[in-house]
Amino acid sequence: MKNIKEAGFDAVILFPQSGPETERAWIYHALDKGLKVIVGGRMTHPAYTVSEGGFITDEGALDMYRIAARAGINNFVVPGNKPDVIKQVRDVVEAEGIIPVFYAPGFIAQGGNISDAAKVAGDRFHGIVGRGIYQASDKRAAAIEHTSQL
């Protein structure tokens, strides 16, 4: 975290698949260095969690968010193409007394609907659109179209 801070970064995004102790250590080291922390636990692609045919347990992925919330983190990455997961994560972190801020990829190329994600995420939602803008022939029009869905 020292090197990240010294390199001029002011925030880190963590997907703590190494377990709860590593997650806590990374969070607290980042905070000690004055870095903002954003934590993710679920992914946009298929076959990530057990219920989707993957390796990570569904509850384990939710625990990644729960642990972060208990550490006072309120910024989270969620899969924009999975509104049901966004709702689960929101319920988990709000149960810990945290008002979440969500950052969500998974739109356009991955099939997510910005409006559907925004509805379940709440007022503090940032949709991340990459290919839907940078691969568009008219990037300005694409940006206007996608932001109109918020």
C-alpha positions in Angstrom: 0.0 0.0 0.0 3.0 2.3 0.7 4.1 1.9 -3.0 0.6 2.5 -4.3 0.3 5.7 -2.2 3.8 6.9 -3.2 3.0 6.3 -6.9 0.3 8.9 -6.6 -2.8 6.8 -6.3 -5.5 7.8 -3.9 -7.7 4.6 -3.9 -7.5 0.9 -4.3 -10.1 -1.7 -5.5 -9.9 -5.0 -3.8 -11.5 -8.3 -4.7 -10.4 -10.3 -1.6 -10.4 -13.9 -2.8 -7.5 -14.8 -0.5 -9.7 -15.0 2.5 -11.0 -12.9 5.4 -7.7 -12.2 7.2 -6.1 -11.1 4.0 -9.1 -8.9 3.2 -8.9 -7.2 6.6 -5.2 -6.7 6.4 -5.4 -5.1 3.0 -8.3 -2.9 4.0 -6.6 -1.6 7.2 -3.2 -1.2 5.5 -4.8 0.9 2.8 -6.7 3.0 5.3 -3.5 3.5 7.3 -1.8 4.9 4.2 -4.7 7.3 3.6 -6.1 5.4 0.6 -9.8 5.1 -0.2 -11.0 1.5 -0.4 -13.5 0.0 -2.8 -14.3 -3.7 -2.4 -15.9 -6.2 -4.8 -17.0 -9.7 -4.2 -19.1 -10.8 -7.2 -18.2 -10.7 -10.8 -20.1 -10.0 -14.0 -19.0 -13.1 -15.9 -20.7 -16.5 -15.6 -19.5 -19.4 -13.5 -18.0 -17.4 -10.7 -20.0 -18.5 -7.7 -21.1 -22.0 -6.9 -24.7 -21.2 -7.8 -23.5 -20.3 -11.3 -21.2 -23.3 -11.7 -18.1 -21.6 -10.3 -15.7 -22.1 -7.3 -16.5 -19.2 -4.9 -19.4 -19.9 -2.6 -22.3 -17.5 -2.8 -22.1 -16.8 0.9 -18.4 -16.4 0.8 -18.7 -13.7 -1.9 -21.3 -11.9 0.3 -18.9 -12.2 3.2 -16.3 -10.2 1.2 -18.8 -7.3 1.3 -19.9 -7.9 4.9 -16.3 -7.8 6.2 -15.6 -4.6 4.3 -18.8 -3.0 5.7 -17.7 -4.0 9.2 -14.4 -2.2 8.6 -16.4 0.9 7.7 -16.0 0.6 3.9 -19.0 2.0 2.0 -17.7 1.8 -1.6 -18.4 -1.4 -3.4 -18.1 -2.9 -6.9 -21.2 -5.0 -7.9 -22.1 -6.8 -11.2 -24.4 -4.4 -13.1 -25.8 -7.3 -15.1 -27.0 -9.0 -12.0 -29.6 -6.8 -10.2 -30.6 -9.6 -7.9 -27.0 -9.8 -6.6 -26.9 -6.0 -6.2 -29.9 -6.3 -4.0 -28.3 -9.0 -1.9 -25.2 -7.0 -1.5 -27.2 -3.9 -0.6 -29.1 -5.8 2.0 -25.9 -7.2 3.5 -24.0 -3.9 3.8 -27.1 -2.0 5.0 -27.6 -4.6 7.7 -24.1 -3.6 8.9 -25.2 0.1 9.2 -23.5 1.2 6.0 -25.1 3.4 3.3 -23.4 1.9 0.2 -22.0 3.6 -2.8 -22.0 1.2 -5.8 -19.8 1.0 -8.9 -21.1 -1.4 -11.5 -19.7 -2.7 -14.7 -21.4 -5.3 -16.8 -23.6 -3.2 -19.1 -24.0 -3.2 -22.9 -21.5 -5.9 -24.0 -22.3 -8.0 -21.0 -26.1 -7.5 -21.2 -26.8 -5.5 -18.1 -29.5 -2.8 -18.1 -28.3 0.4 -16.4 -31.9 1.4 -15.3 -32.5 -2.0 -13.7 -29.2 -1.9 -11.8 -29.8 1.7 -10.7 -33.2 0.9 -9.3 -31.9 -1.8 -6.9 -28.6 0.0 -6.1 -30.2 3.2 -4.8 -29.2 6.8 -5.1 -25.5 6.3 -4.8 -24.8 4.4 -8.0 -22.2 4.7 -10.6 -22.7 2.7 -13.8 -19.4 1.9 -15.5 -19.7 1.8 -19.3 -16.6 0.9 -21.3 -17.1 -0.7 -24.7 -20.6 0.7 -25.1 -18.9 4.1 -25.4 -15.4 3.6 -26.6 -16.4 1.2 -29.4 -19.3 3.4 -30.6 -18.9 5.3 -33.8 -20.4 8.4 -32.1 -19.0 8.3 -28.6 -20.8 11.5 -27.5 -24.2 10.1 -28.6 -23.4 6.8 -26.9 -22.5 8.5 -23.6 -25.7 10.6 -23.7 -27.8 7.5 -24.4 -26.2 5.5 -21.6 -26.3 8.2 -19.0 -30.0 8.9 -19.8 -30.8 5.5 -18.3 -29.7 6.5 -14.8 
